[in-house]
Amino acid sequence: MRAQHWANLGESTFVGGIWFLYGVYRLFGRVPFLLLMYPVVFYYWLLRPVARRASIEYLTRLQRSHAVFDAAPGVGHSLRHFGLFAQTLLDKLLAIGGRYDRGRLQFHGHQALLAAQAAGQGSLIMTAHMGCLELLQTAAGWREGLRLTILVHTGHAERFNRILQRINPEVQVRLLQVESFDAATAMLLANRVAAGEHVAIAGDRVPLRSGRTVSARFLGEMAEFPAGPYLIAAVLRCPVFMLACVHHGTGYSVHVEQLAERVQLPRADRIGAMGDYAARYAAWLEGCVQRSPYDWFNFFPFWDQGRHASSAE
């Protein structure tokens, strides 16, 4: 049977549920939040076989490639994977509300990105569905003047934007729903980058529409990655960084690496050039999941993405 595209699997994060758990944390603290969270996580894990199988498949591939666990991943590892995702949702809201302790956030390799921001230079930031990108808001040296737009491919951006606005009316993080990369979208993003804004886009999910892909090896097997980030970067002609904010100890660690000063896709070998960029991104992503294996939140058949998309041409 053909695997469903991730965008058709549905969202299980509802506005009411987010507000309820956030309220529990605000009133009673993290321990009561966790006590309520774990039964919800277990219930979701039982009722979502696609997500459950995808979690175990990913953890198994990671173990085969890098032996990061003491034993073969099983039910306990998968439940921990789901649980960390639920805790990360809370940290996203705390970050946006300015309630996350800045002392629990460490940075590595971010000097070039800080220099670009200081010069008023916008950039494209390639991320992945991992960790908590919103914690950039809490960084003492980044909060002033940091403007970040996160491109998403689902229809839930508007509702989550309203949540962010209610938590913090001065929030500088915005979600922008993008169904396809057309001339209007290109102009919008170019204007934002020219104004010194940073545009973040995930490089690990192929969108349902305009799902052109490029292949790269990831965790021991070839996988399809979206071509869109490299096409967008070539149009914007701005610095491109890769950034992950993953759990470390009792806090988070931000890892930044520059992919390119400018992404160039020559007409003579555009596919080859995109393949080179995608290979570097996939290698960087593999290093991130080695450091924090439970932080990658793609609960769908990741290695089947290519069935729903076409190769970049």
Secondary structure, 3 states (H helix, E strand, C coil): CCCCCHHHCCCCCCHHHHHHHHHHHHHHCHHHHHHHHHHHHHHHHHHCHHHHHHHHHHHHHHHHHHCCCCCCCCHHHHHHHHHHHHHHHHHHHHHHCCCCCHHHEEEECCHHHHHHHHCCCCEEEEECCECCHHHHHHCCCCCCCCCEEEEECCCCHHHHHHHHHHHCCCCCEEEEECCCCCHHHHHHHHHHHHCCCEEEEECCCCCCCCCEEEEEEECCEEEEEECHHHHHHHHHCCCEEEEEEEEECCEEEEEEEEEECCCCCCHHHHHHHHHHHHHHHHHHHHHHHHHCHHHECCCCCHHHHHHHCEECC
